């Protein structure tokens, strides 16, 4: 039998081209499956956009779900060079006069006379405590544990002692100032007020460390007091108030005063009023998130008759269900707050399903003492408001058994199933191609053999003819 070194040599046929054409026909089912998978993956991607927009809408409802979100208050000082103020949610409206006679100060101790920050001071131990002094008597704060630090040859310089104090985290901080007369150490309490005074006791060692000791002046040659600890003293509506900090909370319910300087000549006035701007911003963010979702849903389900192009999810019943459920959340909630319709608070729907917001109407509704915008959005006395309704429905949609999650899971399962079919068909294609190659190889060999026999017979006949002649 003839040997064929290349397909088609024996027969003269384009065997590779023939097999390629046949396999293209055989692979049509795989191509169709790949087209289906491409469409399914496009749907999955589209649902990813829907999930993202739903999550954004849900996030926008969080600042509107509770009544406290509508109780924001703002405080204003008549003289912000004297003090500033902030109001907590629910702070009652009104005004108070504030007269500051003394600012709180943190105690600061100092010691100079060192040649440089690398000057050796001494060795031993330093015990740092925070508390209060009554004359020479020191009372330690039981909630602030004393810290003991060891000073030895590894850290006995002024800089080493500074670092050891700072690393102890004892409620004090230390710095060195290098001036024309040498280095000077400063030790300052981290907190203001008379209850945050410093005591530093020295023990053991060679005695030089006594220069860093302080016990309200009872330690000769030690640190001296540069700034005494002071409490803030003020009058609020004529009532005396003492605070260990210049950040005064609790003198007036819901109000925090930040004292900046004294004003014994003329009291400052602090006014508290509802902060409707925050609520308007939160409602505006909610409207934007809803409209962003609405646009995505409309784009995905749109159909353009001119171009005859449809959105990825055109005709998808799941999208219609999402639109319907969210839109129904707006039904009847206006009456929760005593309003006849949502248009009274500036909300309305356009023909494209988008929400509109009239900021002026919303601002007016927020200041109406006879009605409540809060009850429209927030859950009150067990009655779910708009924000809570949408939050609940989106949570259900995105849950493990939810409408959207179920749809995406179903699409992923179909892609996986088609992957298995493709794998099986690819295995079959390998077998079919092998069969085609075997058949055409046999054809090639057979034709080559026939051609060889034909040539032999022609030679023999020609030989006979010439011998007879």
CORNORPE-V104437 format. One record per residue. RES is the residue in one small letter. PHI is phi in whole degrees, -180 to 180 (none if undefined). D_LAST is the distance of its C-alpha to the last C-alpha in whole Angstrom. Layout:
BEGIN
RES;PHI;D_LAST / RES;PHI;D_LAST
END
This chain:
BEGIN
x;none;34 / x;-68;34 / x;-99;37 / x;-106;38 / x;-89;41 / x;-148;42 / x;-58;42 / x;96;40 / x;-66;37 / x;-72;35 / x;-101;35 / x;81;36 / x;-88;39 / x;-82;43 / x;-64;44 / x;-61;47 / x;-67;48 / x;-64;47 / x;-63;50 / x;-60;52 / x;-65;52 / x;-62;53 / x;-69;55 / x;-61;57 / x;-68;58 / x;-62;59 / x;-85;61 / x;-56;63 / x;-60;66 / x;-67;67 / x;-61;67 / x;-64;69 / x;-64;71 / x;-63;71 / x;-65;73 / x;-61;75 / x;-63;76 / x;-61;77 / x;-65;79 / x;-65;81 / x;-66;82 / x;-64;83 / x;-65;85 / x;-62;86 / x;-62;87 / x;-63;89 / x;-69;91 / x;-62;92 / x;-65;93 / x;-64;95 / x;-60;96 / x;-63;97 / x;-69;99 / x;-65;101 / x;-63;102 / x;-65;104 / x;-64;106 / x;-61;107 / x;-62;108 / x;-69;110 / x;-81;112 / x;-63;113 / x;-81;116 / x;-125;117 / x;-76;117 / x;-117;121 / x;-61;124 / x;-64;125 / x;-66;122 / x;-100;124 / x;-103;127 / x;-59;126 / x;-130;129 / x;-130;129 / x;-118;132 / x;-137;134 / x;-95;136 / x;-72;139 / x;-143;138 / x;-80;135 / x;-82;137 / x;-89;139 / x;-160;137 / x;-115;134 / x;-146;133 / x;-136;130 / x;-117;131 / x;-80;129 / x;-58;128 / x;87;131 / x;-61;133 / x;-68;136 / x;-71;137 / x;149;140 / x;-145;141 / x;-137;143 / x;-97;145 / x;-130;144 / x;-122;146 / x;-103;145 / x;-101;148 / x;-156;146 / x;-91;142 / x;-71;141 / x;-136;140 / x;-91;138 / x;-68;140 / x;-131;139 / x;-112;140 / x;-149;140 / x;-154;141 / x;-112;140 / x;88;141 / x;-93;138 / x;-62;137 / x;-163;133 / x;-70;131 / x;-94;130 / x;-66;134 / x;-77;134 / x;-102;137 / x;163;137 / x;-126;136 / x;138;137 / x;-127;136 / x;-124;137 / x;-111;137 / x;-107;136 / x;-136;138 / x;-118;138 / x;-178;141 / x;-139;144 / x;-110;148 / x;-124;151 / x;66;153 / x;-84;152 / x;-86;151 / x;-107;147 / x;-117;146 / x;-72;142 / x;-75;140 / x;-65;139 / x;-90;135 / x;-123;134 / x;-66;134 / x;-67;135 / x;-120;133 / x;-109;134 / x;-123;132 / x;-99;132 / x;-111;132 / x;-131;131 / x;-64;130 / x;-83;127 / x;-145;128 / x;-88;132 / x;-85;131 / x;-60;132 / x;-66;129 / x;-65;128 / x;-67;131 / x;-56;130 / x;-65;126 / x;-65;128 / x;-63;130 / x;-65;127 / x;-72;125 / x;-72;128 / x;50;127 / x;-99;131 / x;91;131 / x;-132;132 / x;-133;130 / x;-127;131 / x;-138;130 / x;-118;131 / x;-110;132 / x;-97;132 / x;-111;135 / x;-67;137 / x;-101;139 / x;119;137 / x;-99;135 / x;-131;136 / x;-93;135 / x;-123;135 / x;-121;135 / x;-126;135 / x;-67;135 / x;-73;132 / x;-125;134 / x;-82;137 / x;101;141 / x;-70;143 / x;-85;142 / x;-122;139 / x;-76;141 / x;-110;140 / x;-128;141 / x;-125;140 / x;-108;142 / x;-110;141 / x;-143;141 / x;66;141 / x;76;139 / x;-96;141 / x;93;143 / x;-64;141 / x;-70;139 / x;-60;143 / x;-65;142 / x;-106;139 / x;-90;142 / x;-156;144 / x;-145;146 / x;56;148 / x;86;149 / x;-82;151 / x;-108;148 / x;-61;150 / x;81;147 / x;-88;145 / x;-62;143 / x;-115;145 / x;-85;144 / x;-89;143 / x;-132;143 / x;-79;145 / x;-71;143 / x;-133;144 / x;-92;143 / x;-75;143 / x;-121;146 / x;-150;146 / x;-119;148 / x;-115;146 / x;53;148 / x;84;151 / x;-93;150 / x;-68;149 / x;-133;146 / x;-118;145 / x;-139;141 / x;-76;140 / x;-132;137 / x;-79;137 / x;-100;134 / x;-97;137 / x;-117;136 / x;99;138 / x;-63;141 / x;-129;140 / x;-54;138 / x;79;134 / x;-120;135 / x;-119;134 / x;-107;136 / x;-110;134 / x;-79;137 / x;-116;137 / x;-161;140 / x;-81;144 / x;-151;146 / x;-70;149 / x;-80;150 / x;-138;148 / x;-62;146 / x;-93;143 / x;-111;142 / x;-113;139 / x;-110;137 / x;-119;135 / x;-144;133 / x;-59;130 / x;-99;127 / x;-74;125 / x;-64;123 / x;-63;121 / x;-64;121 / x;-62;119 / x;-63;117 / x;-65;116 / x;-66;115 / x;-61;113 / x;-65;111 / x;-64;111 / x;-61;110 / x;-62;107 / x;-63;105 / x;-64;106 / x;-69;104 / x;-62;101 / x;-65;100 / x;-58;101 / x;-65;98 / x;-61;96 / x;-64;96 / x;-67;96 / x;-64;93 / x;-73;91 / x;-109;91 / x;-73;91 / x;-141;89 / x;-104;88 / x;-65;87 / x;-70;86 / x;-95;83 / x;59;83 / x;-109;83 / x;-116;85 / x;-67;87 / x;-57;86 / x;-116;88 / x;-59;88 / x;80;90 / x;-73;90 / x;-67;93 / x;-64;94 / x;-65;95 / x;-62;97 / x;-66;99 / x;-61;100 / x;-60;101 / x;-66;103 / x;-65;105 / x;-69;106 / x;-64;107 / x;-69;109 / x;-63;111 / x;-81;113 / x;-73;114 / x;82;118 / x;-74;119 / x;-60;121 / x;-68;124 / x;-58;124 / x;-100;125 / x;87;128 / x;-99;125 / x;-80;124 / x;-158;121 / x;-68;118 / x;-64;119 / x;-70;122 / x;-108;121 / x;92;119 / x;-101;116 / x;-160;113 / x;-106;110 / x;-91;108 / x;-66;105 / x;-91;102 / x;85;104 / x;-81;105 / x;-86;109 / x;-118;111 / x;-133;114 / x;-96;117 / x;-61;119 / x;-63;122 / x;-65;123 / x;-64;122 / x;-61;124 / x;-67;127 / x;-67;126 / x;-66;126 / x;-100;130 / x;-81;131 / x;-72;134 / x;-93;134 / x;-133;130 / x;-137;127 / x;-68;124 / x;-56;124 / x;-68;124 / x;-70;121 / x;-96;118 / x;-94;120 / x;-78;121 / x;-133;124 / x;53;126 / x;83;123 / x;-95;122 / x;-72;118 / x;-92;118 / x;-58;115 / x;-62;114 / x;-68;114 / x;-61;112 / x;-67;109 / x;-59;110 / x;-64;110 / x;-70;107 / x;-67;104 / x;-58;105 / x;-66;104 / x;-61;101 / x;-93;100 / x;-68;101 / x;-61;99 / x;-109;99 / x;-78;99 / x;-58;97 / x;-73;96 / x;-61;95 / x;-62;93 / x;-65;91 / x;-64;90 / x;-60;89 / x;-63;87 / x;-65;85 / x;-65;84 / x;-65;84 / x;-67;81 / x;-62;79 / x;-64;79 / x;-64;78 / x;-69;75 / x;-60;75 / x;-65;74 / x;-64;72 / x;-63;70 / x;-60;69 / x;-65;68 / x;-68;66 / x;-62;64 / x;-63;64 / x;-66;62 / x;-61;60 / x;-60;59 / x;-68;58 / x;-65;56 / x;-64;54 / x;-62;53 / x;-65;51 / x;-59;50 / x;-65;48 / x;-64;47 / x;-66;45 / x;-73;43 / x;-66;43 / x;-62;41 / x;-61;39 / x;-60;38 / x;-66;37 / x;-63;35 / x;-64;33 / x;-62;32 / x;-66;31 / x;-65;29 / x;-64;27 / x;-66;26 / x;-63;25 / x;-63;23 / x;-63;22 / x;-65;20 / x;-64;19 / x;-63;17 / x;-66;16 / x;-65;15 / x;-66;13 / x;-66;11 / x;-66;10 / x;-62;9 / x;-63;6 / x;-69;5 / x;-72;5 / x;-77;4 / x;-73;0
END
